[in-house]
Amino acid sequence: MAVEYSGKGDPARSLALLWRTSERTSRKGKPGLSVARIVRAAIEVADAEGLQTLSMRRVAERLGVGTMSLYTYVPGKPELFDVMLDQVYGETARPEHVPGGWRGRLEQIARENWALYLRHPWLLQVAASRPVLGPNFTAKYDYELRAVDGIGLSDLEMDSVITLVTGFVHGAARGAVEAAQVESLTGLSDEQWWAAHAPFLNRIADSDRYPVASRVGQAAGEALNAAYSPEHAFEFGLQRVLDGIAALIGQRDPAA
């Protein structure tokens, strides 16, 4: 899976576009076009076809306009990509009151990020080392930090906790997306794949030589009805991550 990077465009033009400090419009602009409409079309292209097909030309085709028409509103693909990212970051729900204290709040954040990745799998191709500095990303980060504000953690620990939770979700979502795509890419469902391999596995499987793998593999397969369940991996892993955070908080406040 190829990796895409945000922040490759001109900083001044990207930030102006992200924060809408200056709309790139003129009397020569195409009627009906706007930054918002171009960004929506670009997200639709990425959702349907992946980032590898995203280009100014492809977005223009989806809008039914000439490619050069887009440049009246958007400086180029790098700047457009930054706004796409910030736009989808604005989709996560941010309720003011979530039951369950800090743990309930972090669980809600994890589930929102999980759903976001499943809606927009191309986000998994975006490197996270240089965040897009737009209003939606900033609001999302602020909301997520407030989930653990005032519970005894330092500012650095608060940031690290959010990085831990969102990083776990990123990895779990990657597994879920890959599992969802494998059938279309291979032409075989999980059941068909196992049925094709079963006759050979039955001949070479040796429970005496691999007793633990045989026992655990059979138990997991029966419980999950598959060799791997993305949903189970997410649910199990999320609770263990939260358990670890609880241990950290407990070190600061034994009553927590």
Secondary structure, DSSP 8 states (H G I E B T S, - for coil): ---B-S--S-HHHHHHHHTTSS----TTS-TT--HHHHHHHHHHHHHHH-GGG--HHHHHHHHTS-HHHHTTT-S-HHHHHHHHHHHHHTTS---S--SSHHHHHHHHHHHHHHHHHHH-GGGGGB-SSS---SHHHHHHHHHHHHTTTTSS--HHHHHHHHHHHHHHHHHHHHHHHHHHHHHHHHS--HHHHHHHHHHHHHHH--TTTSHHHHHHHHHHHHHHSSS--HHHHHHHHHHHHHHHHHHHHHHH-TT-
